[in-house]
Amino acid sequence: MTRRAFKGQPSEGLTDESRLVDGLAFEGLALARGSRLLFQDLTACYQPGVLVELTGPNGSGKTTLLRAIAGLASPAAGVIRMGRATDPEDRASLAHLLGHRDGLKGALALRAHVRFWAELFAGDAGQIDDALALVGLRGLSALPARVLSQGQARRLALTRLVIAQRPVWLLDEPAAGLDRAGKNLLADLIDRQVRQGGLVIAAVHEPLGLPAQSLALESLKP
């Protein structure tokens, strides 16, 4: 995969506080959806500077695991540690969760979306134009999100990862809807996050084409 170099990147490098996150650990973790147990007995530890690809068929618990790491779903059993943080609110403040839905408002301009995320995640509002340029959308910044193609909407969603750096990225099918250029952009962003000591956990159906560790949830099915 050929990837381009970044120019004028927003949010250069992780902050000192972000570097305090020294990994992600699961201790006897079990997750359920309603009364159905998705998986159990997950014990694993991942160090900073790693991409972990979550694999398994639909319904195996990939999305639920991402939500649990982000503090949005409670384990049926076990513990999730993000560095020293076990409290869900503390974990949420250290991670970006990018779901399979882009979370856009059709009537809201592209630039307004990025400004909102900069304010929400305590990012740098002075780098909004750079973030849009990075994903190839600066020329569309004044247009409403409803005019975007599926791939362009996904690119816009990716700006939340760069407008405010967080040490852990939780990505749910991040390549969905992207063309080859968009997938190269995604790979660049993930590669940079990993090289800077960040941790990326991605639910995938197909490999992202980067060096990665694999966590097969189907093997933990009860």
C-alpha positions as CSV (number, residue, x, y, z in Angstrom):
1,M,0.0,0.0,0.0
2,T,1.4,3.4,-1.1
3,R,0.7,6.1,1.4
4,R,1.4,9.9,1.0
5,A,3.2,12.0,3.5
6,F,1.3,14.4,5.7
7,K,1.7,18.1,5.4
8,G,0.5,20.7,7.9
9,Q,-0.9,18.0,10.2
10,P,-3.1,19.2,13.0
11,S,-2.5,18.0,16.6
12,E,1.1,17.0,16.1
13,G,2.0,14.3,18.6
14,L,0.4,13.1,21.7
15,T,0.3,15.3,24.8
16,D,2.4,14.5,27.8
17,E,-0.8,13.6,29.7
18,S,-1.7,11.2,26.9
19,R,1.6,9.4,27.2
20,L,0.7,8.3,30.7
21,V,-1.5,5.6,29.1
22,D,0.7,2.6,29.2
23,G,-1.5,0.0,27.6
24,L,-4.9,-1.6,27.5
25,A,-5.7,-4.8,29.5
26,F,-8.7,-7.1,29.8
27,E,-8.9,-9.3,32.9
28,G,-11.5,-12.2,32.7
29,L,-13.7,-10.0,30.6
30,A,-17.2,-11.2,29.6
31,L,-19.7,-9.1,27.6
32,A,-23.4,-9.7,27.0
33,R,-26.2,-8.1,24.9
34,G,-29.4,-8.4,26.9
35,S,-29.6,-11.9,28.2
36,R,-27.2,-13.4,25.6
37,L,-23.5,-13.8,26.5
38,L,-21.4,-12.7,23.6
39,F,-18.0,-13.9,24.8
40,Q,-16.2,-14.7,28.1
41,D,-12.8,-15.2,29.7
42,L,-11.0,-12.5,27.7
43,T,-7.6,-11.9,29.3
44,A,-5.1,-9.9,27.3
45,C,-2.8,-6.9,27.4
46,Y,-1.8,-4.6,24.6
47,Q,1.1,-2.1,24.8
48,P,1.2,1.4,23.3
49,G,2.2,1.6,19.7
50,V,0.0,-1.2,18.5
51,L,-2.9,-1.8,16.1
52,V,-5.3,-4.5,17.2
53,E,-7.8,-5.8,14.7
54,L,-10.9,-7.3,16.3
55,T,-12.3,-10.1,14.1
56,G,-15.4,-12.3,14.2
57,P,-18.7,-12.7,12.5
58,N,-21.6,-10.2,13.0
59,G,-22.9,-10.6,16.5
60,S,-19.7,-11.8,18.0
61,G,-19.3,-8.7,20.2
62,K,-16.8,-6.5,18.3
63,T,-18.9,-3.3,18.6
64,T,-20.0,-4.1,22.1
65,L,-16.3,-4.5,23.1
66,L,-15.4,-1.1,21.6
67,R,-18.3,0.5,23.5
68,A,-17.2,-1.2,26.7
69,I,-13.7,0.0,26.4
70,A,-15.0,3.5,25.8
71,G,-17.2,3.2,29.0
72,L,-20.5,3.1,27.2
73,A,-21.3,-0.6,28.0
74,S,-20.8,-2.5,31.3
75,P,-19.1,-5.8,31.4
76,A,-21.0,-8.9,32.5
77,A,-17.8,-9.9,34.3
78,G,-14.1,-8.9,34.5
79,V,-12.2,-5.6,34.3
80,I,-11.0,-3.2,31.6
81,R,-7.8,-1.2,32.4
82,M,-6.7,1.7,30.2
83,G,-3.3,2.5,31.7
84,R,-4.2,3.1,35.3
85,A,-7.8,3.9,34.5
86,T,-10.6,1.4,35.3
87,D,-13.4,3.9,35.8
88,P,-15.6,4.2,32.6
89,E,-15.6,8.0,32.7
90,D,-11.8,8.1,33.0
91,R,-11.4,5.7,30.0
92,A,-13.9,7.7,28.0
93,S,-11.7,10.8,28.4
94,L,-8.7,9.0,27.0
95,A,-10.3,7.5,23.9
96,H,-11.9,8.4,20.6
97,L,-14.8,6.1,19.6
98,L,-15.6,6.2,15.9
99,G,-18.7,4.1,15.3
100,H,-19.8,2.5,12.0
101,R,-22.3,5.5,11.7
102,D,-20.6,8.8,10.9
103,G,-22.8,10.9,13.4
104,L,-23.3,13.8,11.0
105,K,-26.0,16.4,10.9
106,G,-27.2,16.9,7.3
107,A,-27.9,20.6,7.6
108,L,-24.7,21.4,9.4
109,A,-21.7,22.6,7.4
110,L,-18.5,20.6,7.3
111,R,-16.5,23.3,9.1
112,A,-19.2,23.5,11.8
113,H,-18.9,19.8,12.4
114,V,-15.2,20.0,13.0
115,R,-15.5,23.1,15.2
116,F,-18.1,21.2,17.3
117,W,-15.7,18.3,17.7
118,A,-12.8,20.6,18.6
119,E,-14.9,22.1,21.3
120,L,-16.3,18.8,22.5
121,F,-12.9,17.1,22.7
122,A,-10.9,20.2,23.9
123,G,-9.1,20.3,20.6
124,D,-7.5,23.3,18.7
125,A,-10.2,25.3,16.9
126,G,-7.3,27.0,15.0
127,Q,-6.6,23.8,13.1
128,I,-10.0,23.2,11.7
129,D,-9.0,24.1,8.1
130,D,-5.9,22.0,8.4
131,A,-8.0,19.0,9.6
132,L,-10.4,19.4,6.7
133,A,-7.4,19.7,4.2
134,L,-5.9,16.6,5.7
135,V,-8.9,14.5,4.7
136,G,-9.3,16.3,1.3
137,L,-12.5,18.2,2.2
138,R,-11.3,21.8,2.7
139,G,-12.8,23.0,-0.5
140,L,-16.2,21.7,0.6
141,S,-16.0,23.2,4.1
142,A,-19.0,25.6,3.7
143,L,-21.4,23.0,2.3
144,P,-23.9,21.0,4.4
145,A,-23.0,17.4,5.2
146,R,-26.1,16.1,3.4
147,V,-24.4,16.7,0.0
148,L,-21.5,14.4,0.8
149,S,-21.0,11.0,-0.7
150,Q,-20.7,8.0,1.7
151,G,-16.9,8.1,1.4
152,Q,-16.7,11.9,1.9
153,A,-19.0,11.6,5.0
154,R,-16.5,9.0,6.4
155,R,-13.6,11.3,5.7
156,L,-15.4,14.1,7.6
157,A,-16.0,11.7,10.6
158,L,-12.2,10.9,10.6
159,T,-11.4,14.6,11.4
160,R,-12.5,14.1,15.0
161,L,-9.4,11.8,15.4
162,V,-7.0,14.5,14.4
163,I,-8.6,17.7,15.7
164,A,-8.0,16.6,19.3
165,Q,-5.4,13.9,20.0
166,R,-6.3,11.0,22.3
167,P,-4.0,8.1,23.0
168,V,-6.6,5.4,22.3
169,W,-8.6,5.1,19.1
170,L,-11.6,2.7,19.0
171,L,-12.7,2.3,15.4
172,D,-15.8,0.3,14.2
173,E,-15.4,-0.8,10.6
174,P,-13.4,2.4,9.8
175,A,-12.8,1.6,6.1
176,A,-16.5,1.2,5.4
177,G,-17.5,3.4,2.4
178,L,-14.0,4.5,1.6
179,D,-12.5,4.2,-1.9
180,R,-8.8,3.3,-2.3
181,A,-7.6,6.9,-1.7
182,G,-9.7,7.0,1.4
183,K,-8.4,3.7,2.7
184,N,-4.8,5.0,2.1
185,L,-5.7,8.1,4.1
186,L,-7.1,6.0,6.9
187,A,-4.0,3.8,6.9
188,D,-1.8,7.0,7.2
189,L,-3.8,8.2,10.2
190,I,-3.6,4.9,12.0
191,D,0.1,4.4,11.1
192,R,0.9,7.9,12.5
193,Q,-1.1,7.2,15.7
194,V,0.7,4.0,16.3
195,R,4.2,5.4,15.6
196,Q,3.6,8.2,18.1
197,G,2.8,5.6,20.8
198,G,-0.9,5.5,20.5
199,L,-3.1,2.4,20.6
200,V,-5.7,1.6,17.9
201,I,-8.4,-1.0,18.4
202,A,-10.3,-1.6,15.1
203,A,-13.3,-3.9,14.5
204,V,-12.8,-5.2,10.9
205,H,-14.1,-7.7,8.5
206,E,-11.0,-7.3,6.3
207,P,-7.5,-6.5,7.3
208,L,-6.5,-2.8,7.1
209,G,-3.2,-3.6,5.4
210,L,-1.0,-2.5,8.3
211,P,1.1,-4.5,10.8
212,A,-1.4,-5.6,13.5
213,Q,-2.2,-8.0,16.3
214,S,-5.4,-9.9,15.9
215,L,-8.1,-10.6,18.6
216,A,-10.5,-13.3,17.3
217,L,-13.7,-12.9,19.5
218,E,-15.3,-16.0,17.9
219,S,-12.7,-18.1,19.8
220,L,-14.1,-16.8,23.1
221,K,-17.8,-17.7,22.3
222,P,-19.4,-19.5,25.3
